[in-house]
Amino acid sequence: MTIHYHGLPITPNEVLLRLAGCRFCVSHADPRQVKMAHEIGQAVMLDNGAFSLWKAGRAVDWPGFYSWADEWLDYPTTWAVIPDVISGTDEENDALVAEWPFAERGAPVWHLHEPIDRLLRLADSFPRVCFGSSGEYAEVGTWEWHQRTSEAFNELAKRHARLPWVHMLRGMALAGGPYPFASLDSTNIARNHAGNNTRAAPPKDARRMADIIDGRQCPGRWARREIPKQIPMFGT
């Protein structure tokens, strides 16, 4: 079963209330609905906000994130994404993992541009690992992204008879897809339920959107795949 975390804020609050019983992702970069998420949600994922802050050119505040997460981690079905540097080195991200103060209540991020050895090491140490699209694999769904993701699952399957919990960050478009993700998140409902005048997209029913997404399940097993090499268009 794949768990879908719907990214907040979903506004106005009346729309969010219609999603009672869903699972939610709250970012430290915009935590305004975190209390409501815990009042009406089955489970909550606390995102460290690194991607949003990175895109906006804003500085991170990891002590502030730790303090914020500490309160909400009292809820047994709440977990947090351990701080990460989107385009950082293994050493930088390992240092943040080592600094994390809440043990197994957090999930480290393996960025697709990092060595797979790091992924295997993280999966040996934590009950959850997040995949983060980065570097040459920053765009989900490209040929390179699919090849790298397949390679990662090939290696995880070699090491584990049953795959560890893998969460795909910003990956709800992969719901029902070929990869055995245990959970996914995205802000699809938040961004699209109200419609878009520029694209002539009409408003959508947020509850109906959530029901459709939540009904899309990823496979439970992974069949090892050959990773073909990309043939250059020109040259030899």
PENOR-V73973 format. One line per field, one symbol per residue. ss: DSSP state (H for helix, E for strand, C for the rest). psi: psi as a letter, one per 30 degrees, with the letter a starting at -180 (. if undefined). burial: 1 if it has 16 or more other ideal C-beta (glycine too) atoms within 10 Angstrom, else 0. A space follows every 50 residues. Layout:
ss = ???
psi = ???
burial = ???
This chain:
ss = CCEEEEECCCCCHHHHHCCCCCEEEEECCECCCHHHHHHHCCEEEEECCH HHHHHHCCCCCHHHHHHHHHHHCCCCCEEEECCCCCCCCHHHHHHHHHHC CCHHHEEEEEECCCCHHHHHHHHHHCCEEEEECCHHHCCCCCHHHHHHHH HHHHHHHHHCCCCCEEEECCCHHHCCCCCCCCEEEECHHHHHCCCECCCC ECCCCHHHHHHHHHCCCCCCCCCCCCCCCCCCCCCC
psi = kkkkjkklkjllfeeeffgkflklkkkffigfgeeeefeflelkkjkfge eeeeefglklieeeeeeeeeefffkfgkllkkkljeglleeeeeeeeffk fgbfglklkjkfflkfeeeeeefffkfkkkkkklbfgfjkfleeeeeeee eeeeeefefkekkljkkjkhgffgkgafkhkfllllgeeeffffajeegh kllljeeeeeeeeffjkllflkkkkkjkkkkkela.
burial = 01111111110000110110011111111110110111001011111111 10100000010000110110011000011111111101000010011001 00001111111111000111111001011111110011010000111111 01111110000011111111110110101111111111110011000000 000001101100110001000100000000000000
